[in-house]
Amino acid sequence: MHRVIMDILLMLAVLPALEANDPAVKDNPFYYNWHNLCVGDLIYAGSLCAVGIIILMSGKCKCKFSQKHMPSQ
């Protein structure tokens, strides 16, 4: 009986995968061009990194590391 139940559950898990649409079909609403997404993300990350470095090197960001800490009394 346990084997029959396991077979039924396995069949229920596999059937939707057999009827799934081919991800390479361009008419599918869930089709993504992964290469363009990766390239766009790399350009976005690189530009954010460059902006961050420019802001840090511009001198507008004042760090207070040179101040001496006073011991608490």
C-alpha positions as CSV (number, residue, x, y, z in Angstrom):
1,M,0.0,0.0,0.0
2,H,2.9,2.4,0.8
3,R,4.4,1.7,-2.6
4,V,1.1,2.5,-4.4
5,I,0.7,5.8,-2.5
6,M,4.3,6.8,-3.3
7,D,3.8,6.0,-7.0
8,I,0.6,8.1,-7.1
9,L,2.4,11.1,-5.4
10,L,5.3,10.8,-7.8
11,M,3.0,10.7,-10.7
12,L,1.2,13.8,-9.5
13,A,4.5,15.6,-9.1
14,V,5.8,14.6,-12.6
15,L,2.6,15.3,-14.7
16,P,2.7,19.1,-14.5
17,A,6.4,19.1,-15.5
18,L,5.5,17.1,-18.6
19,E,2.9,19.6,-19.7
20,A,5.0,22.7,-19.0
21,N,5.8,25.0,-21.9
22,D,9.1,25.0,-23.5
23,P,11.1,27.9,-22.0
24,A,12.8,28.6,-25.3
25,V,9.5,29.6,-27.0
26,K,9.6,33.3,-27.4
27,D,5.8,33.7,-27.2
28,N,5.8,32.4,-23.6
29,P,5.2,35.3,-21.2
30,F,7.9,33.9,-18.9
31,Y,10.6,33.8,-21.5
32,Y,13.7,35.8,-20.4
33,N,16.8,36.7,-22.3
34,W,19.3,35.8,-19.6
35,H,22.3,37.1,-21.5
36,N,20.9,40.6,-21.8
37,L,19.8,40.5,-18.1
38,C,23.3,39.5,-16.9
39,V,25.0,42.1,-19.1
40,G,22.6,44.8,-17.9
41,D,23.1,43.8,-14.2
42,L,26.9,44.0,-14.7
43,I,26.7,47.4,-16.2
44,Y,24.4,48.6,-13.4
45,A,26.7,47.2,-10.7
46,G,29.8,48.7,-12.3
47,S,28.2,52.1,-12.6
48,L,27.1,52.0,-9.0
49,C,30.6,51.0,-7.9
50,A,32.2,53.8,-9.9
51,V,29.7,56.4,-8.5
52,G,30.5,55.1,-5.0
53,I,34.3,55.4,-5.5
54,I,33.9,58.9,-7.1
55,I,31.8,60.0,-4.0
56,L,34.4,58.7,-1.6
57,M,37.3,60.3,-3.5
58,S,35.7,63.6,-4.0
59,G,36.3,64.9,-0.5
60,K,32.7,65.6,0.2
61,C,32.5,62.6,2.5
62,K,34.3,63.6,5.7
63,C,35.4,60.8,8.0
64,K,36.1,61.5,11.6
65,F,38.9,59.0,12.1
66,S,41.5,61.6,12.9
67,Q,39.8,62.8,16.1
68,K,41.1,61.4,19.3
69,H,38.7,59.7,21.6
70,M,38.5,61.2,25.1
71,P,38.5,58.6,27.9
72,S,35.2,58.5,29.8
73,Q,35.5,59.8,33.4
